[in-house]
Amino acid sequence: MVAAQTIVIGAGPAGLGVAAELIGRGLPCTVLDSRDVVGSSWADRYDGLHLHTARWLSGSPGIRIPPSVGPWVSRDDYHHYLGYYARRRGVRVDFGITAERVDRVDGRWRVDTSAGSMACDHVVVATGLCRRPATPRWPGLAGFTGTLLHSAAYRAPGPFRGRQVLVVGAGNSGTEIAVELLDVGARVSVSVRTPPGIVRRSTLGVPSQAIGLAVHPLPEAVLNPVMGMFRRVSVPDMSGYGLPAPEAPYSQFLRTGTIPVLDYGFVSAVRDRRIRVVPAVKGFDGDRVLLADDRTCVPDAVICATGYQAGLESLVGHLGVLDGRGMPVAGDRTLPQPHGLHFVGITLTLTGLLHEIAGQARHVAAAIAAGPVGVR
C-alpha cells in the first residue's frame, strides 16, 4: 500500500489550489485525477461558456487570471489558466487514476483507487459540484422520438439551426444556451419549474458578485429584502412573461440550492418574445412534451439544463458526512470533517464558487500544516 501525507482527489481549481498551497508550505501531497488533463470538466463544457464571476474574483490562490483575457473569462482561457497555474506552482498530477472509496483504517485514511490502495493522514475531496449530470425521470422519457441531451453534452448551437428547441431549466447554463441558440435561428422555449432569481451580471460597472460578497454576512431576514430590492432596480418586472421575482430570494436559494441567474441577454430576449417561457415538464408522449398546465409542445430537440449532482455517495457516503442532498455536511466555511477529511469546492454559494474555492484552499492547507490530525 502506497503511503502519502495528503491525497487530493481531483485536479480542477479546488484540487490544484489546495495542492499548490501545500507545496508552498513544503508539505508533500499526491493529486489524483481520473482524466488526462487538469480542469477536465471545464474543457468539456460548451464552447461559448464564459465565467459568470468577475475575472479579478475568480483566480486560484497565488496567481491572478491575467487582465488580457477580459473581464469575463471564456472557457478556453480559463482552462488554459488552470494548466499554467499547475505548471507555475509545481503541481504534479497522477492522471488516469480514479478514487473509488475512502475509509478510516487504524487511525489513517485509506483511499482505494483504480491503481490500488493508498494510505494517508489527510484526504481532500475536490471532485467538484458538477460530477454527475442530473436528468429527471419524467414519465415517457424513454419513448421520446426527438433529440434529447443534457446540457453537459451540448457544445455549440450549430446542430440546432432552424429547429424548434425546448431548454428545460432556467439556471445560468440554460439561459445562456437559450440565448446562443437564437444566433442560429432556432425557435427557443425555456421550461421553468421555479422562477429563478435574476440579476444583471454587472450594474454600472460593478459585478453582482462583488455586491453579493458585501451583503453575504447579513442574516436571512435581511438578505431577502436586500436581494429583492436589487432585483427590482436591476431587472424589469418579468411577471407577465412567466418569470415573477421570488418573494424570498435568499430563502429560495437555501431551500433549492439554485444560484441566481446572472443575465446578459436572456431578459431582453424573453421581453422581445424571441424566447418563450413555458411551465415545468411533467412527462413525454412520443414526440410531445407534456407541460404542467396540461399544454403540450412538439420540439425537435430537448436540452436538459437540469443541473448536476456531486456524486459523492460511492466515495464517502458510508462515512456519514453527506446530507440528504448528497452534499458535504457543513461545518465552517471550508467544510472540514473530523480526523483530516476535507471537502473543497463542493458547496453552494452566492459569492462565486471560484472565489470561495481560493479561500477554502488556503484554509485547508493551513489546517493540514498545523497538524497533528485531530477532530476539527
Sequence and secondary structure as in RCSB ss.txt:
>XXXX:A:sequence
MVAAQTIVIGAGPAGLGVAAELIGRGLPCTVLDSRDVVGSSWADRYDGLHLHTARWLSGSPGIRIPPSVGPWVSR
DDYHHYLGYYARRRGVRVDFGITAERVDRVDGRWRVDTSAGSMACDHVVVATGLCRRPATPRWPGLAGFTGTLLH
SAAYRAPGPFRGRQVLVVGAGNSGTEIAVELLDVGARVSVSVRTPPGIVRRSTLGVPSQAIGLAVHPLPEAVLNP
VMGMFRRVSVPDMSGYGLPAPEAPYSQFLRTGTIPVLDYGFVSAVRDRRIRVVPAVKGFDGDRVLLADDRTCVPD
AVICATGYQAGLESLVGHLGVLDGRGMPVAGDRTLPQPHGLHFVGITLTLTGLLHEIAGQARHVAAAIAAGPVGV
R
>XXXX:A:secstr
 EEEEEEEE  SHHHHHHHHHHHHTT   EEEESSSSTTHHHHTS TT B SS GGGS BTTB   GGG SS BH
HHHHHHHHHHHHHTT  EEET  EEEEEEETTEEEEEETTEEEEEEEEEE   S SEE     TTGGG  SEEEE
GGG   SGGGTT EEEEE  SHHHHHHHHHHHTTT EEEEE SS   EEESEETTEEHHHHHHHHTTS HHHHHH
HHHHHHHHHS   GGGT    SSHHHHHHHH    EEESSHHHHHHTTSEEEE  EEEEETTEEEETTS EE  S
EEEE   EE   HHHHGGGT B TTS B   STT EEGGGEEE S S  SS HHHHHHHHHHHHHHHHHH S   
 
